[in-house]
Amino acid sequence: MDFFLENGVRLIMLIQNLGGWLETPMKFFSFLGSEYFFLFGLPVVYWCIDSRLGIRIGVILLFSTGLNDIFKLALQGPRPYWFSDQVNPLAAESSFGVPSGHAQNAVGVWGMMADRVGRSWAWIIAGLVIFLIGFSRVYLAVHFPHDVLAGWLLGGITLWLFLLFWDRAAAWLKQKSLARQISIAFIVSMVFVLLGGLLVYGLRDYSVPQEWMTNAARAGDPLPAPVSMETSLTTGGTLFGLAVGLAWIMRRGGYQASGPVWMRALALIVGLIGLFILYFGLKTVFPSDESLAAYCFRYVRYALIGFWISGGAPWLFFRIKIVRLNPSANLI
């Protein structure tokens, strides 16, 4: 492993020596693979552009994020700026490094969009964005090259499996009752939560090496705190809420983005107001420590966010007559 880490540091130093002019564009491409971009980009696609694509992006993103967290906790790889003080820390992260979540999620999300378009030019654009997101993480010194390669590999496998099994899984779920669909969604969400919990429990005596902490402090907050339940609870809660909201809205006529641009823009504004209230408002109210109660509240908070995106907001759009529910909508 030291071979990959030491040579990775050398390559990062070489890339960073290309010049500081790359910092701004690299941070931009890094943002295209971030949680905040997907959190607020997903509703734009689902509410305003292509509801079916939005659901597919949301599901593959959550599965990919959950898998990434499991692998991170299992492999416990450092980030370059933790490992070495020779690289310039241009960003900061608190979780373990391998595999790269940005690289992995980029393959799933941008690959899913390219598949939906179904044109060669879409795959070329998606491939370029995927590469630049991964490259940006190396330039910013938050990932080793092998972290990014592992993320691309895991993301590619996840995308391939989704494209292979999506239609069959969707047809199977449609045959189930609402109660059964909710039960399945809860069980799947709990798989991510329990796997994350088991790994965190196994690392209960783990402490970040002091040298890593000293090196990481150069980048400021957040400091390394890699043994955490946050991602598994966030993923599990959002996945459960998204699935329940989808099942619920389908039984009320379904939802498909439609109407003139001004109505779609109005729907986006209304939806984002609700999303901001749930995301930031509940964050200030709910506890954020490492207690069981805080874990439960975090799961509930993100379940509400997922439900709002897929079901709550579309229902409100219908009630205030921004859009009409579509009985023929094929969301999955």
N, C-alpha and C positions, 0 to 999 in steps of 0.2 A: 504493500500500500504506500509506503514511503516513496517508492519510485514514482508513482502517479502523482503524489502530492508535490514532491520537489520539482519534477519536470513541469507540472501544472503551474507552479509559481513562476518558473522561468518563462513559460509561454505567456502568462498574464502580464508579466513585466514587459515582454516584447510588444504585446498588443497595446499596452498603455503608453509605451514610448512612441506610438504613432501620433500622439498629440492630444492636448486637452480639448481641442475643438470637437472631438468625438463625444465628449461627456454629455452634452445636451441631447443630441440625437439618440445616443444609447439609452439615456434615461427615458426618452419618449418610447422607444421600442420595448423597453422593460415594462413600462406602464401598460402597454398593449397586452401583456400577459399577467397583469396583476389582479388581485381580488376586487379592487375598487372598479377597475375597468369592466370586469365581467358582471359585477353586482349591478351596475347601472346601465351597462350595455345590453345585458340580456333582456330587461324589460322593454328597451327601445325596439328590439327585434320582435319580441312576442306581442307587445301591445300595438305596434305601429307598422310593422313591415310584413312579417311572415310568421304567424303564430305557430305553425307546425315546426318550422325551423327553430323558433325560440325554445320550444319544449325540448327538442332534441339536443340543442346546445346546452340547456340547463341540466339535463340528466347526465350527459357525458361529462360535463364539467364537474359535477358533484361526485360522480363515480371516480373520475380521474384524481380529484383532490383527495378523496378518501384513501385511495390506493397509495398516493404519493406520501401521505402522512404515515401510513403503515410502514412503507419501505424506509422512510426517513428514521423512524424510531427503531427499526430493526437494524439498520446499517450504521447509524450514528456517525456519519462522516462530518468532518469539520468544514467550515467555509474558508476560502483562501486567506481572507484578512484576519481570521482567527489564528490560522496556522502559521502565518509568516508576517513579519513587520516590514518585509521588503516590497509588498504590493501596496498600492494606494487605495484605501477603502473609500469608494465613491457612493456607497449605499450601506445600509445596515439591516440585518435580519436576525431574528432570535432563534429560529429553528435550525435543526441539522441541515446539511447541504445536499446529500445525495439520496435520491435523484432530484434534479432541478424541477420544481413544481411549475415554474414559468414555461420551461421547455416542454414539459409533458402536457400541460393544459393547452398550450398553443397548438400542438399537433391535433389534439382532440377537437378543439373549438374551431380553429381555422380550417382544419380538414373536413369537419362536418359541413361548414359553410360552402366549401368548394364542391363537395359531393352534391349538395342541394342545387347549386347552380348547374353542375353537370357539364361544364365546358373546360377545355384544356387550359384556357387562359386563367380560369379561376384557380386551378391547381398550381399554376406557375406563380400567381400572386400569393397564394396561401403558402407555398413552399418558401418564397422569399421572406415573407413576414415571419414564418416559423424559424428560419435560419437567423434572421436579424434579432429576434427575441432571445434566442439562445446565445448568440454572439455577444449581445449586450450584457448578459449576466456574467460572462467571462470578463469583459472589459471593466465592468463595475467592481470586479474582484469579490463577488458574492458567490460565485460558483467556479469550481475547477472544470476544465474541459470534459473530464469523464463524468461529472455530474450532469452536464448538459446532454452528453451522448446517452447516458442511462435514461434521462427524462424523455428524449426523443424516442428511444426504443420502447419504453413502457407506454408512452402516449400512442405510438404507432400500433402496438398490439391492442390497446384499448379501443382505438378507432376501428381497427379491422374487425374486432369482435362485435362492436356495436352495429356496424354496417351489415355484418353477416346475420345477426340474430334479431335486430330491432323489429322487423315486420312480424316475425313469428311470435316474439314475446308480446308485442302489442295486440295481436289477434287473440292470443291466449288470455290476456288480461281483460279484454273487452267482454269475454264470456262470463266473467266473474261478477258477483253482486257488488254493490258499493261497499258493504261491510267487509267483504272478502278482499277487495282492492285495498281498503284502508289497513287491514290486518297485514297484508303482504308488504305494503309500504313501511309499516312500523317495524316489521321483522327485519327487512333489508336495512333500514336505518340503524337498528340496534346492532346489526353485525358490525358496522363501522365503529359504533360507539364502544362495543365490548372488546373488539380487537385492539382499538386504541387504548382502552382501559387496561387490558392485560399487559400490553407493552409498557405502558407508563408504570404500572405496578412492578413489573420486572426491573425497571430502571429506578426504583424508589431510592436507592442508595447512590445513584449516579451523581457525580459532580463534575462540572466543566473544569478541565485543567486550568490552573492559574495562568499559565502562559497564554492560553487561548483568550482568557478574560482580559488580560493586560493588552494583548494585541487588538482585540475587538473594541476596547474602550476608545481607541483612536477615532472610530467612526461615530461615536456617540450612541444615543438611544435608537432602537432598542438593543440592550445588551443580550448576550446569549442566555436563553432560557428554554432549551430545546425539549425538555421532558415536560410535556403539557398535554392536557386533554382538549384544549381549545379547538383544534382543527377537527378532531373526530366528532365533537359535539356540534360544531357549526355545520359540518357536512351532513351528519345524520339528521339534525333538526331541519335543515333546509330541504333535504331530499324528501323527508316525510311530509312536510308542509306543501311542497310543490306537487307531490303525487296526490295528496288529498284534495288540494284545490283543483287540480286537473280533473280528477274523477267527479268531483262535486259540480263543476261548471259544465261538464259534458252532459250531465243529467238535467241541466237547465237550458239546454239548447246548444251548448258549445260556443266557442269564441273563435273568430277569425278576423284579423286586422282588415278593416275595410273603411270606405268613406273618403271624402276629400282630405287634402293635406291638413287643412286647418282643424278638422275634427280629430284627426290622429294626433296632431300637436296638442290639442286640448286634453285628450285622453292621457297623453304622456305627462303633462303638467299635473293633472289630478293624481295620476298613479304615483308619480315621484314624490308628491307631498306626503302621501300615505307611507311610502317606502322610507322617507327621511324620518317620519315620526316613529316608525317601528325600529329603524336601525339606530338612530341617534337618541331618540327620546327614551326608549326602553333601556338603552345602554346606560343612561344616567340614573335610572330608577332601580334596575336589577343589580344585585350584588355581583362583584367581579373577582372574588377571592377564589381559593382552591377548595371550598367546602362543597359538600354534596348538594346543598341548597343552591349554591351558585351554579353548579353544573346543570341542575335541573332547569333553572331559569334561563341559562344560555341556550339549552335545547329548545325550550318553549319559545324564546325570542326568535330564534332562527326558523322554527317551524311556522310561526306567524308571518315572517317575512316571505317564506316560500309559498304559503297559502295565499298571501296577498297578491304576489306576482301572478300566479297561475289562475286563481279563482276569485279572490276578493275584489281586486281592482276591476277585472272584466265585468263582474256582477254590478259594481257601482257605475261603470260606464253605461251599462244597460239601464239602470234605474234612473239615471239623470239624462238618458236619451242621447248620449254621445255616440254610441254604436248600437247595433242590433245583434242579439245573439243569433247564431247561425246553426240551425238544426242539422245541416249537412256538413258541418265543419269536421274535418278529419285531422285532429291534432296529433295523433300518434301513429 
